[in-house]
């Protein structure tokens, strides 16, 4: 674990960032989970009004829907697209639900 503690790209750092965000974001603490249809190779859900989580299970990078910002990403985006086998949490406009 100590070797991951100092690496900004480690799984430990990602989990720590996710847990810190959960403590401060009401949508992650009490927001309702709603599954979203986003394509054959995508797992997507919303939490509360703003958070959209997308996991790309396909073999190609996927374009992201309109969003206000990236809350958390398991890996850097590739030219603005989510690489295969990666997850991103997006801050999306309330009411938007398509991916």
MARMITOR-782474 format. One record per residue: z negated, y negated, x negated of N, C-alpha, C in turn; residue number from 1; chain. Coordinates in Angstrom, 2 decimals, padded with zeros to 5 digits. Layout:
// MARMITOR-782474
<r><n_up>Z</n_up><n_north>Y</n_north><n_east>X</n_east><ca_up>Z</ca_up><ca_north>Y</ca_north><ca_east>X</ca_east><c_up>Z</c_up><c_north>Y</c_north><c_east>X</c_east><num>NUM</num><chaine>A</chaine></r>
...
//
This chain:
// MARMITOR-782474
<r><n_up>000.00</n_up><n_north>001.19</n_north><n_east>-000.82</n_east><ca_up>000.00</ca_up><ca_north>000.00</ca_north><ca_east>000.00</ca_east><c_up>000.00</c_up><c_north>-001.26</c_north><c_east>-000.87</c_east><num>1</num><chaine>A</chaine></r>
<r><n_up>-000.68</n_up><n_north>-001.22</n_north><n_east>-001.99</n_east><ca_up>-000.78</ca_up><ca_north>-002.42</ca_north><ca_east>-002.81</ca_east><c_up>000.58</c_up><c_north>-002.85</c_north><c_east>-003.34</c_east><num>2</num><chaine>A</chaine></r>
<r><n_up>001.49</n_up><n_north>-001.90</n_north><n_east>-003.58</n_east><ca_up>002.80</ca_up><ca_north>-002.28</ca_north><ca_east>-004.08</ca_east><c_up>003.64</c_up><c_north>-002.97</c_north><c_east>-002.99</c_east><num>3</num><chaine>A</chaine></r>
<r><n_up>003.35</n_up><n_north>-002.72</n_north><n_east>-001.73</n_east><ca_up>004.06</ca_up><ca_north>-003.38</ca_north><ca_east>-000.64</ca_east><c_up>003.47</c_up><c_north>-004.75</c_north><c_east>-000.30</c_east><num>4</num><chaine>A</chaine></r>
<r><n_up>002.22</n_up><n_north>-004.97</n_north><n_east>-000.64</n_east><ca_up>001.53</ca_up><ca_north>-006.19</ca_north><ca_east>-000.24</ca_east><c_up>002.19</c_up><c_north>-007.45</c_north><c_east>-000.78</c_east><num>5</num><chaine>A</chaine></r>
<r><n_up>002.79</n_up><n_north>-007.37</n_north><n_east>-001.95</n_east><ca_up>003.39</ca_up><ca_north>-008.56</ca_north><ca_east>-002.56</ca_east><c_up>004.89</c_up><c_north>-008.67</c_north><c_east>-002.33</c_east><num>6</num><chaine>A</chaine></r>
<r><n_up>005.47</n_up><n_north>-007.75</n_north><n_east>-001.60</n_east><ca_up>006.91</ca_up><ca_north>-007.77</ca_north><ca_east>-001.37</ca_east><c_up>007.22</c_up><c_north>-008.34</c_north><c_east>000.01</c_east><num>7</num><chaine>A</chaine></r>
<r><n_up>007.97</n_up><n_north>-009.45</n_north><n_east>000.07</n_east><ca_up>008.29</ca_up><ca_north>-010.06</ca_north><ca_east>001.37</ca_east><c_up>009.20</c_up><c_north>-009.19</c_north><c_east>002.23</c_east><num>8</num><chaine>A</chaine></r>
<r><n_up>009.90</n_up><n_north>-008.23</n_north><n_east>001.63</n_east><ca_up>010.81</ca_up><ca_north>-007.37</ca_north><ca_east>002.39</ca_east><c_up>010.21</c_up><c_north>-006.00</c_north><c_east>002.72</c_east><num>9</num><chaine>A</chaine></r>
<r><n_up>008.91</n_up><n_north>-005.82</n_north><n_east>002.49</n_east><ca_up>008.28</ca_up><ca_north>-004.51</ca_north><ca_east>002.74</ca_east><c_up>007.95</c_up><c_north>-004.32</c_north><c_east>004.21</c_east><num>10</num><chaine>A</chaine></r>
<r><n_up>007.79</n_up><n_north>-003.06</n_north><n_east>004.59</n_east><ca_up>007.40</ca_up><ca_north>-002.73</ca_north><ca_east>005.96</ca_east><c_up>006.01</c_up><c_north>-003.27</c_north><c_east>006.25</c_east><num>11</num><chaine>A</chaine></r>
<r><n_up>005.12</n_up><n_north>-003.25</n_north><n_east>005.27</n_east><ca_up>003.78</ca_up><ca_north>-003.79</ca_north><ca_east>005.45</ca_east><c_up>003.83</c_up><c_north>-005.28</c_north><c_east>005.81</c_east><num>12</num><chaine>A</chaine></r>
<r><n_up>004.65</n_up><n_north>-006.03</n_north><n_east>005.11</n_east><ca_up>004.79</ca_up><ca_north>-007.46</ca_north><ca_east>005.39</ca_east><c_up>005.36</c_up><c_north>-007.68</c_north><c_east>006.79</c_east><num>13</num><chaine>A</chaine></r>
<r><n_up>006.34</n_up><n_north>-006.86</n_north><n_east>007.18</n_east><ca_up>006.92</ca_up><ca_north>-006.96</ca_north><ca_east>008.53</ca_east><c_up>005.86</c_up><c_north>-006.71</c_north><c_east>009.60</c_east><num>14</num><chaine>A</chaine></r>
<r><n_up>005.06</n_up><n_north>-005.65</n_north><n_east>009.43</n_east><ca_up>004.03</ca_up><ca_north>-005.34</ca_north><ca_east>010.42</ca_east><c_up>002.95</c_up><c_north>-006.42</c_north><c_east>010.47</c_east><num>15</num><chaine>A</chaine></r>
<r><n_up>002.59</n_up><n_north>-006.94</n_north><n_east>009.32</n_east><ca_up>001.60</ca_up><ca_north>-008.02</ca_north><ca_east>009.31</ca_east><c_up>002.13</c_up><c_north>-009.24</c_north><c_east>010.05</c_east><num>16</num><chaine>A</chaine></r>
<r><n_up>003.39</n_up><n_north>-009.57</n_north><n_east>009.85</n_east><ca_up>003.98</ca_up><ca_north>-010.72</ca_north><ca_east>010.55</ca_east><c_up>004.04</c_up><c_north>-010.47</c_north><c_east>012.05</c_east><num>17</num><chaine>A</chaine></r>
<r><n_up>004.37</n_up><n_north>-009.25</n_north><n_east>012.45</n_east><ca_up>004.42</ca_up><ca_north>-008.92</ca_north><ca_east>013.87</ca_east><c_up>003.04</c_up><c_north>-009.01</c_north><c_east>014.51</c_east><num>18</num><chaine>A</chaine></r>
<r><n_up>002.03</n_up><n_north>-008.49</n_north><n_east>013.84</n_east><ca_up>000.67</ca_up><ca_north>-008.55</ca_north><ca_east>014.38</ca_east><c_up>000.15</c_up><c_north>-009.98</c_north><c_east>014.44</c_east><num>19</num><chaine>A</chaine></r>
<r><n_up>000.47</n_up><n_north>-010.78</n_north><n_east>013.44</n_east><ca_up>000.05</ca_up><ca_north>-012.19</ca_north><ca_east>013.46</ca_east><c_up>000.71</c_up><c_north>-012.91</c_north><c_east>014.62</c_east><num>20</num><chaine>A</chaine></r>
<r><n_up>001.98</n_up><n_north>-012.66</n_north><n_east>014.85</n_east><ca_up>002.69</ca_up><ca_north>-013.30</ca_north><ca_east>015.96</ca_east><c_up>002.10</c_up><c_north>-012.85</c_north><c_east>017.29</c_east><num>21</num><chaine>A</chaine></r>
<r><n_up>001.75</n_up><n_north>-011.59</n_north><n_east>017.39</n_east><ca_up>001.17</ca_up><ca_north>-011.06</ca_north><ca_east>018.63</ca_east><c_up>-000.14</c_up><c_north>-011.77</c_north><c_east>018.98</c_east><num>22</num><chaine>A</chaine></r>
<r><n_up>-000.93</n_up><n_north>-012.08</n_north><n_east>017.95</n_east><ca_up>-002.21</ca_up><ca_north>-012.75</ca_north><ca_east>018.20</ca_east><c_up>-002.03</c_up><c_north>-014.17</c_north><c_east>018.75</c_east><num>23</num><chaine>A</chaine></r>
<r><n_up>-000.92</n_up><n_north>-014.81</n_north><n_east>018.44</n_east><ca_up>-000.73</ca_up><ca_north>-016.21</ca_north><ca_east>018.82</ca_east><c_up>000.28</c_up><c_north>-016.44</c_north><c_east>019.95</c_east><num>24</num><chaine>A</chaine></r>
<r><n_up>001.02</n_up><n_north>-015.42</n_north><n_east>020.32</n_east><ca_up>002.09</ca_up><ca_north>-015.59</ca_north><ca_east>021.32</ca_east><c_up>001.70</c_up><c_north>-014.91</c_north><c_east>022.64</c_east><num>25</num><chaine>A</chaine></r>
<r><n_up>001.50</n_up><n_north>-015.71</n_north><n_east>023.70</n_east><ca_up>001.09</ca_up><ca_north>-015.13</ca_north><ca_east>024.99</ca_east><c_up>002.08</c_up><c_north>-014.09</c_north><c_east>025.52</c_east><num>26</num><chaine>A</chaine></r>
<r><n_up>003.39</n_up><n_north>-014.27</n_north><n_east>025.26</n_east><ca_up>004.37</ca_up><ca_north>-013.30</ca_north><ca_east>025.74</ca_east><c_up>004.15</c_up><c_north>-011.93</c_north><c_east>025.12</c_east><num>27</num><chaine>A</chaine></r>
<r><n_up>003.66</n_up><n_north>-011.89</n_north><n_east>023.90</n_east><ca_up>003.41</ca_up><ca_north>-010.60</ca_north><ca_east>023.25</ca_east><c_up>002.06</c_up><c_north>-010.01</c_north><c_east>023.62</c_east><num>28</num><chaine>A</chaine></r>
<r><n_up>001.15</n_up><n_north>-010.84</n_north><n_east>024.07</n_east><ca_up>-000.17</ca_up><ca_north>-010.33</ca_north><ca_east>024.45</ca_east><c_up>-000.21</c_up><c_north>-009.92</c_north><c_east>025.91</c_east><num>29</num><chaine>A</chaine></r>
<r><n_up>000.38</n_up><n_north>-010.73</n_north><n_east>026.78</n_east><ca_up>000.25</ca_up><ca_north>-010.45</ca_north><ca_east>028.21</ca_east><c_up>001.59</c_up><c_north>-010.42</c_north><c_east>028.95</c_east><num>30</num><chaine>A</chaine></r>
<r><n_up>002.67</n_up><n_north>-010.69</n_north><n_east>028.24</n_east><ca_up>003.99</ca_up><ca_north>-010.72</ca_north><ca_east>028.88</ca_east><c_up>004.41</c_up><c_north>-009.34</c_north><c_east>029.36</c_east><num>31</num><chaine>A</chaine></r>
<r><n_up>005.06</n_up><n_north>-009.33</n_north><n_east>030.50</n_east><ca_up>005.54</ca_up><ca_north>-008.08</ca_north><ca_east>031.10</ca_east><c_up>006.76</c_up><c_north>-007.57</c_north><c_east>030.32</c_east><num>32</num><chaine>A</chaine></r>
<r><n_up>006.84</n_up><n_north>-006.28</n_north><n_east>030.07</n_east><ca_up>007.99</ca_up><ca_north>-005.67</ca_north><ca_east>029.42</ca_east><c_up>009.05</c_up><c_north>-005.36</c_north><c_east>030.46</c_east><num>33</num><chaine>A</chaine></r>
<r><n_up>010.28</n_up><n_north>-005.77</n_north><n_east>030.18</n_east><ca_up>011.40</ca_up><ca_north>-005.52</ca_north><ca_east>031.09</ca_east><c_up>012.57</c_up><c_north>-004.98</c_north><c_east>030.27</c_east><num>34</num><chaine>A</chaine></r>
<r><n_up>013.02</n_up><n_north>-003.76</n_north><n_east>030.57</n_east><ca_up>014.16</ca_up><ca_north>-003.18</ca_north><ca_east>029.86</ca_east><c_up>015.41</c_up><c_north>-003.97</c_north><c_east>030.21</c_east><num>35</num><chaine>A</chaine></r>
<r><n_up>016.30</n_up><n_north>-004.13</n_north><n_east>029.24</n_east><ca_up>017.53</ca_up><ca_north>-004.90</ca_north><ca_east>029.42</ca_east><c_up>018.71</c_up><c_north>-004.02</c_north><c_east>029.01</c_east><num>36</num><chaine>A</chaine></r>
<r><n_up>019.74</n_up><n_north>-003.99</n_north><n_east>029.83</n_east><ca_up>020.98</ca_up><ca_north>-003.28</ca_north><ca_east>029.48</ca_east><c_up>021.74</c_up><c_north>-004.12</c_north><c_east>028.48</c_east><num>37</num><chaine>A</chaine></r>
<r><n_up>022.01</n_up><n_north>-003.55</n_north><n_east>027.30</n_east><ca_up>022.66</ca_up><ca_north>-004.33</ca_north><ca_east>026.24</ca_east><c_up>023.76</c_up><c_north>-003.55</c_north><c_east>025.53</c_east><num>38</num><chaine>A</chaine></r>
<r><n_up>024.15</n_up><n_north>-002.42</n_north><n_east>026.07</n_east><ca_up>025.22</ca_up><ca_north>-001.64</ca_north><ca_east>025.45</ca_east><c_up>024.76</c_up><c_north>-000.24</c_north><c_east>025.10</c_east><num>39</num><chaine>A</chaine></r>
<r><n_up>025.75</n_up><n_north>000.58</n_north><n_east>024.79</n_east><ca_up>025.50</ca_up><ca_north>002.01</ca_north><ca_east>024.57</ca_east><c_up>024.59</c_up><c_north>002.30</c_north><c_east>023.38</c_east><num>40</num><chaine>A</chaine></r>
<r><n_up>024.69</n_up><n_north>001.53</n_north><n_east>022.32</n_east><ca_up>023.95</ca_up><ca_north>001.82</ca_north><ca_east>021.10</ca_east><c_up>022.84</c_up><c_north>000.81</c_north><c_east>020.82</c_east><num>41</num><chaine>A</chaine></r>
<r><n_up>022.33</n_up><n_north>000.21</n_north><n_east>021.88</n_east><ca_up>021.32</ca_up><ca_north>-000.85</ca_north><ca_east>021.72</ca_east><c_up>020.13</c_up><c_north>-000.56</c_north><c_east>022.62</c_east><num>42</num><chaine>A</chaine></r>
<r><n_up>018.94</n_up><n_north>-000.64</n_north><n_east>022.06</n_east><ca_up>017.72</ca_up><ca_north>-000.62</ca_north><ca_east>022.86</ca_east><c_up>017.27</c_up><c_north>-002.07</c_north><c_east>022.96</c_east><num>43</num><chaine>A</chaine></r>
<r><n_up>017.09</n_up><n_north>-002.55</n_north><n_east>024.17</n_east><ca_up>016.74</ca_up><ca_north>-003.96</ca_north><ca_east>024.36</ca_east><c_up>015.68</c_up><c_north>-004.09</c_north><c_east>025.45</c_east><num>44</num><chaine>A</chaine></r>
<r><n_up>014.74</n_up><n_north>-005.01</n_north><n_east>025.21</n_east><ca_up>013.76</ca_up><ca_north>-005.33</ca_north><ca_east>026.23</ca_east><c_up>013.30</c_up><c_north>-006.76</c_north><c_east>026.04</c_east><num>45</num><chaine>A</chaine></r>
<r><n_up>012.79</n_up><n_north>-007.31</n_north><n_east>027.12</n_east><ca_up>012.19</ca_up><ca_north>-008.65</ca_north><ca_east>027.10</ca_east><c_up>010.70</c_up><c_north>-008.51</c_north><c_east>027.25</c_east><num>46</num><chaine>A</chaine></r>
<r><n_up>010.00</n_up><n_north>-009.46</n_north><n_east>026.63</n_east><ca_up>008.56</ca_up><ca_north>-009.60</ca_north><ca_east>026.85</ca_east><c_up>008.34</c_up><c_north>-011.02</c_north><c_east>027.29</c_east><num>47</num><chaine>A</chaine></r>
<r><n_up>007.79</n_up><n_north>-011.19</n_north><n_east>028.47</n_east><ca_up>007.54</ca_up><ca_north>-012.53</ca_north><ca_east>028.98</ca_east><c_up>008.83</c_up><c_north>-013.28</c_north><c_east>029.21</c_east><num>48</num><chaine>A</chaine></r>
<r><n_up>008.76</n_up><n_north>-014.60</n_north><n_east>029.12</n_east><ca_up>009.91</ca_up><ca_north>-015.45</ca_north><ca_east>029.42</ca_east><c_up>010.85</c_up><c_north>-015.66</c_north><c_east>028.24</c_east><num>49</num><chaine>A</chaine></r>
<r><n_up>010.36</n_up><n_north>-015.52</n_north><n_east>027.02</n_east><ca_up>011.15</ca_up><ca_north>-015.96</ca_north><ca_east>025.89</ca_east><c_up>011.59</c_up><c_north>-014.88</c_north><c_east>024.92</c_east><num>50</num><chaine>A</chaine></r>
<r><n_up>010.86</n_up><n_north>-013.80</n_north><n_east>024.79</n_east><ca_up>011.12</ca_up><ca_north>-012.85</ca_north><ca_east>023.72</ca_east><c_up>012.10</c_up><c_north>-011.76</c_north><c_east>024.16</c_east><num>51</num><chaine>A</chaine></r>
<r><n_up>013.16</n_up><n_north>-011.58</n_north><n_east>023.34</n_east><ca_up>014.12</ca_up><ca_north>-010.50</ca_north><ca_east>023.54</ca_east><c_up>014.14</c_up><c_north>-009.66</c_north><c_east>022.28</c_east><num>52</num><chaine>A</chaine></r>
<r><n_up>013.89</n_up><n_north>-008.37</n_north><n_east>022.39</n_east><ca_up>013.94</ca_up><ca_north>-007.45</ca_north><ca_east>021.26</ca_east><c_up>015.22</c_up><c_north>-006.63</c_north><c_east>021.36</c_east><num>53</num><chaine>A</chaine></r>
<r><n_up>015.95</n_up><n_north>-006.56</n_north><n_east>020.25</n_east><ca_up>017.18</ca_up><ca_north>-005.77</ca_north><ca_east>020.18</ca_east><c_up>017.10</c_up><c_north>-004.82</c_north><c_east>019.00</c_east><num>54</num><chaine>A</chaine></r>
<r><n_up>017.39</n_up><n_north>-003.55</n_north><n_east>019.22</n_east><ca_up>017.48</ca_up><ca_north>-002.57</ca_north><ca_east>018.15</ca_east><c_up>018.88</c_up><c_north>-001.99</c_north><c_east>018.17</c_east><num>55</num><chaine>A</chaine></r>
<r><n_up>019.59</n_up><n_north>-002.15</n_north><n_east>017.06</n_east><ca_up>020.97</ca_up><ca_north>-001.68</ca_north><ca_east>016.94</ca_east><c_up>020.96</c_up><c_north>-000.25</c_north><c_east>016.39</c_east><num>56</num><chaine>A</chaine></r>
<r><n_up>021.30</n_up><n_north>000.71</n_north><n_east>017.24</n_east><ca_up>021.38</ca_up><ca_north>002.10</ca_north><ca_east>016.84</ca_east><c_up>022.81</c_up><c_north>002.53</c_north><c_east>016.53</c_east><num>57</num><chaine>A</chaine></r>
<r><n_up>023.75</n_up><n_north>001.61</n_north><n_east>016.66</n_east><ca_up>025.16</ca_up><ca_north>001.90</ca_north><ca_east>016.39</ca_east><c_up>025.45</c_up><c_north>001.91</c_north><c_east>014.90</c_east><num>58</num><chaine>A</chaine></r>
<r><n_up>026.68</n_up><n_north>002.21</n_north><n_east>014.58</n_east><ca_up>027.08</ca_up><ca_north>002.30</ca_north><ca_east>013.17</ca_east><c_up>027.63</c_up><c_north>000.98</c_north><c_east>012.63</c_east><num>59</num><chaine>A</chaine></r>
<r><n_up>027.85</n_up><n_north>000.00</n_north><n_east>013.49</n_east><ca_up>028.40</ca_up><ca_north>-001.30</ca_north><ca_east>013.09</ca_east><c_up>027.41</c_up><c_north>-002.42</c_north><c_east>013.41</c_east><num>60</num><chaine>A</chaine></r>
<r><n_up>027.46</n_up><n_north>-003.52</n_north><n_east>012.64</n_east><ca_up>026.64</ca_up><ca_north>-004.68</ca_north><ca_east>013.00</ca_east><c_up>026.99</c_up><c_north>-005.18</c_north><c_east>014.39</c_east><num>61</num><chaine>A</chaine></r>
<r><n_up>026.02</n_up><n_north>-005.72</n_north><n_east>015.10</n_east><ca_up>026.28</ca_up><ca_north>-006.22</ca_north><ca_east>016.46</ca_east><c_up>026.02</c_up><c_north>-007.72</c_north><c_east>016.51</c_east><num>62</num><chaine>A</chaine></r>
<r><n_up>026.84</n_up><n_north>-008.40</n_north><n_east>017.31</n_east><ca_up>026.66</ca_up><ca_north>-009.83</ca_north><ca_east>017.52</ca_east><c_up>025.40</c_up><c_north>-010.06</c_north><c_east>018.34</c_east><num>63</num><chaine>A</chaine></r>
<r><n_up>024.72</n_up><n_north>-011.14</n_north><n_east>018.07</n_east><ca_up>023.51</ca_up><ca_north>-011.49</ca_north><ca_east>018.82</ca_east><c_up>023.86</c_up><c_north>-012.40</c_north><c_east>019.98</c_east><num>64</num><chaine>A</chaine></r>
<r><n_up>023.10</n_up><n_north>-012.32</n_north><n_east>021.07</n_east><ca_up>023.31</ca_up><ca_north>-013.23</ca_north><ca_east>022.18</ca_east><c_up>022.82</c_up><c_north>-014.64</c_north><c_east>021.80</c_east><num>65</num><chaine>A</chaine></r>
<r><n_up>023.14</n_up><n_north>-015.62</n_north><n_east>022.62</n_east><ca_up>022.63</ca_up><ca_north>-016.97</ca_north><ca_east>022.39</ca_east><c_up>021.12</c_up><c_north>-016.93</c_north><c_east>022.31</c_east><num>66</num><chaine>A</chaine></r>
<r><n_up>020.57</n_up><n_north>-017.68</n_north><n_east>021.37</n_east><ca_up>019.12</ca_up><ca_north>-017.70</ca_north><ca_east>021.20</ca_east><c_up>018.71</c_up><c_north>-019.00</c_north><c_east>020.53</c_east><num>67</num><chaine>A</chaine></r>
<r><n_up>017.42</n_up><n_north>-019.30</n_north><n_east>020.64</n_east><ca_up>016.87</ca_up><ca_north>-020.52</ca_north><ca_east>020.03</ca_east><c_up>016.40</c_up><c_north>-020.27</c_north><c_east>018.62</c_east><num>68</num><chaine>A</chaine></r>
<r><n_up>016.12</n_up><n_north>-019.03</n_north><n_east>018.27</n_east><ca_up>015.65</ca_up><ca_north>-018.73</ca_north><ca_east>016.93</ca_east><c_up>015.28</c_up><c_north>-017.27</c_north><c_east>016.79</c_east><num>69</num><chaine>A</chaine></r>
<r><n_up>015.12</n_up><n_north>-016.85</n_north><n_east>015.56</n_east><ca_up>014.69</ca_up><ca_north>-015.49</ca_north><ca_east>015.25</ca_east><c_up>013.18</c_up><c_north>-015.50</c_north><c_east>015.05</c_east><num>70</num><chaine>A</chaine></r>
<r><n_up>012.50</n_up><n_north>-014.70</n_north><n_east>015.83</n_east><ca_up>011.05</ca_up><ca_north>-014.59</ca_north><ca_east>015.72</ca_east><c_up>010.70</c_up><c_north>-013.65</c_north><c_east>014.57</c_east><num>71</num><chaine>A</chaine></r>
<r><n_up>011.40</n_up><n_north>-012.53</n_north><n_east>014.49</n_east><ca_up>011.11</ca_up><ca_north>-011.52</ca_north><ca_east>013.48</ca_east><c_up>012.35</c_up><c_north>-010.64</c_north><c_east>013.34</c_east><num>72</num><chaine>A</chaine></r>
<r><n_up>012.63</n_up><n_north>-010.19</n_north><n_east>012.14</n_east><ca_up>013.75</ca_up><ca_north>-009.29</ca_north><ca_east>011.91</ca_east><c_up>013.35</c_up><c_north>-008.25</c_north><c_east>010.88</c_east><num>73</num><chaine>A</chaine></r>
<r><n_up>013.76</n_up><n_north>-007.00</n_north><n_east>011.12</n_east><ca_up>013.41</ca_up><ca_north>-005.93</ca_north><ca_east>010.18</ca_east><c_up>014.25</c_up><c_north>-005.98</c_north><c_east>008.91</c_east><num>74</num><chaine>A</chaine></r>
<r><n_up>015.31</n_up><n_north>-006.76</n_north><n_east>008.94</n_east><ca_up>016.18</ca_up><ca_north>-006.92</ca_north><ca_east>007.77</ca_east><c_up>016.98</c_up><c_north>-008.21</c_north><c_east>007.94</c_east><num>75</num><chaine>A</chaine></r>
<r><n_up>017.48</n_up><n_north>-008.77</n_north><n_east>006.87</n_east><ca_up>018.32</ca_up><ca_north>-009.97</ca_north><ca_east>007.02</ca_east><c_up>019.58</c_up><c_north>-009.68</c_north><c_east>007.84</c_east><num>76</num><chaine>A</chaine></r>
<r><n_up>020.01</n_up><n_north>-010.66</n_north><n_east>008.59</n_east><ca_up>021.25</ca_up><ca_north>-010.53</ca_north><ca_east>009.35</ca_east><c_up>022.43</c_up><c_north>-010.55</c_north><c_east>008.39</c_east><num>77</num><chaine>A</chaine></r>
<r><n_up>023.56</n_up><n_north>-009.99</n_north><n_east>008.84</n_east><ca_up>024.78</ca_up><ca_north>-009.97</ca_north><ca_east>008.05</ca_east><c_up>025.79</c_up><c_north>-010.87</c_north><c_east>008.77</c_east><num>78</num><chaine>A</chaine></r>
<r><n_up>026.03</n_up><n_north>-012.04</n_north><n_east>008.22</n_east><ca_up>026.92</ca_up><ca_north>-013.03</ca_north><ca_east>008.85</ca_east><c_up>026.53</c_up><c_north>-013.29</c_north><c_east>010.30</c_east><num>79</num><chaine>A</chaine></r>
<r><n_up>025.24</n_up><n_north>-013.37</n_north><n_east>010.55</n_east><ca_up>024.74</ca_up><ca_north>-013.65</ca_north><ca_east>011.89</ca_east><c_up>024.67</c_up><c_north>-012.46</c_north><c_east>012.82</c_east><num>80</num><chaine>A</chaine></r>
<r><n_up>025.01</n_up><n_north>-011.26</n_north><n_east>012.33</n_east><ca_up>025.01</ca_up><ca_north>-010.05</ca_north><ca_east>013.16</ca_east><c_up>023.87</c_up><c_north>-009.13</c_north><c_east>012.73</c_east><num>81</num><chaine>A</chaine></r>
<r><n_up>023.39</n_up><n_north>-008.33</n_north><n_east>013.67</n_east><ca_up>022.30</ca_up><ca_north>-007.38</ca_north><ca_east>013.42</ca_east><c_up>022.87</c_up><c_north>-006.09</c_north><c_east>012.84</c_east><num>82</num><chaine>A</chaine></r>
<r><n_up>022.49</n_up><n_north>-005.74</n_north><n_east>011.60</n_east><ca_up>023.01</ca_up><ca_north>-004.50</ca_north><ca_east>011.00</ca_east><c_up>022.56</c_up><c_north>-003.25</c_north><c_east>011.77</c_east><num>83</num><chaine>A</chaine></r>
<r><n_up>023.21</n_up><n_north>-002.15</n_north><n_east>011.46</n_east><ca_up>022.87</ca_up><ca_north>-000.86</ca_north><ca_east>012.05</ca_east><c_up>021.44</c_up><c_north>-000.48</c_north><c_east>011.69</c_east><num>84</num><chaine>A</chaine></r>
<r><n_up>020.76</n_up><n_north>000.22</n_north><n_east>012.61</n_east><ca_up>019.39</ca_up><ca_north>000.72</ca_north><ca_east>012.39</ca_east><c_up>018.40</c_up><c_north>-000.38</c_north><c_east>012.09</c_east><num>85</num><chaine>A</chaine></r>
<r><n_up>018.55</n_up><n_north>-001.53</n_north><n_east>012.73</n_east><ca_up>017.66</ca_up><ca_north>-002.66</ca_north><ca_east>012.52</ca_east><c_up>017.24</c_up><c_north>-003.26</c_north><c_east>013.86</c_east><num>86</num><chaine>A</chaine></r>
<r><n_up>016.14</n_up><n_north>-004.01</n_north><n_east>013.82</n_east><ca_up>015.59</ca_up><ca_north>-004.64</ca_north><ca_east>015.02</ca_east><c_up>015.39</c_up><c_north>-006.12</c_north><c_east>014.75</c_east><num>87</num><chaine>A</chaine></r>
<r><n_up>015.60</n_up><n_north>-006.92</n_north><n_east>015.80</n_east><ca_up>015.34</ca_up><ca_north>-008.35</ca_north><ca_east>015.74</ca_east><c_up>014.64</c_up><c_north>-008.76</c_north><c_east>017.01</c_east><num>88</num><chaine>A</chaine></r>
<r><n_up>013.69</n_up><n_north>-009.69</n_north><n_east>016.88</n_east><ca_up>013.06</ca_up><ca_north>-010.32</ca_north><ca_east>018.04</ca_east><c_up>013.62</c_up><c_north>-011.73</c_north><c_east>018.11</c_east><num>89</num><chaine>A</chaine></r>
<r><n_up>014.17</n_up><n_north>-012.09</n_north><n_east>019.25</n_east><ca_up>014.77</ca_up><ca_north>-013.40</ca_north><ca_east>019.42</ca_east><c_up>013.98</c_up><c_north>-014.24</c_north><c_east>020.41</c_east><num>90</num><chaine>A</chaine></r>
<r><n_up>013.95</n_up><n_north>-015.53</n_north><n_east>020.15</n_east><ca_up>013.41</ca_up><ca_north>-016.51</ca_north><ca_east>021.11</ca_east><c_up>014.61</c_up><c_north>-016.94</c_north><c_east>021.94</c_east><num>91</num><chaine>A</chaine></r>
<r><n_up>014.63</n_up><n_north>-016.54</n_north><n_east>023.20</n_east><ca_up>015.77</ca_up><ca_north>-016.86</ca_north><ca_east>024.07</ca_east><c_up>015.33</c_up><c_north>-017.79</c_north><c_east>025.18</c_east><num>92</num><chaine>A</chaine></r>
<r><n_up>016.28</n_up><n_north>-018.44</n_north><n_east>025.78</n_east><ca_up>015.98</ca_up><ca_north>-019.37</ca_north><ca_east>026.86</ca_east><c_up>015.44</c_up><c_north>-018.61</c_north><c_east>028.07</c_east><num>93</num><chaine>A</chaine></r>
<r><n_up>014.39</n_up><n_north>-019.12</n_north><n_east>028.70</n_east><ca_up>013.88</ca_up><ca_north>-018.46</ca_north><ca_east>029.91</ca_east><c_up>014.98</c_up><c_north>-018.25</c_north><c_east>030.93</c_east><num>94</num><chaine>A</chaine></r>
<r><n_up>015.03</n_up><n_north>-017.05</n_north><n_east>031.48</n_east><ca_up>016.02</ca_up><ca_north>-016.72</ca_north><ca_east>032.49</ca_east><c_up>017.25</c_up><c_north>-016.03</c_north><c_east>031.92</c_east><num>95</num><chaine>A</chaine></r>
<r><n_up>017.52</n_up><n_north>-016.17</n_north><n_east>030.63</n_east><ca_up>018.65</ca_up><ca_north>-015.49</ca_north><ca_east>030.03</ca_east><c_up>018.28</c_up><c_north>-014.02</c_north><c_east>029.86</c_east><num>96</num><chaine>A</chaine></r>
<r><n_up>019.18</n_up><n_north>-013.13</n_north><n_east>030.22</n_east><ca_up>018.82</ca_up><ca_north>-011.72</ca_north><ca_east>030.10</ca_east><c_up>019.94</c_up><c_north>-010.84</c_north><c_east>029.60</c_east><num>97</num><chaine>A</chaine></r>
<r><n_up>021.09</n_up><n_north>-011.36</n_north><n_east>029.31</n_east><ca_up>022.16</ca_up><ca_north>-010.51</ca_north><ca_east>028.82</ca_east><c_up>022.19</c_up><c_north>-010.53</c_north><c_east>027.30</c_east><num>98</num><chaine>A</chaine></r>
<r><n_up>022.54</n_up><n_north>-009.40</n_north><n_east>026.73</n_east><ca_up>022.63</ca_up><ca_north>-009.30</ca_north><ca_east>025.27</ca_east><c_up>024.06</c_up><c_north>-009.06</c_north><c_east>024.84</c_east><num>99</num><chaine>A</chaine></r>
//
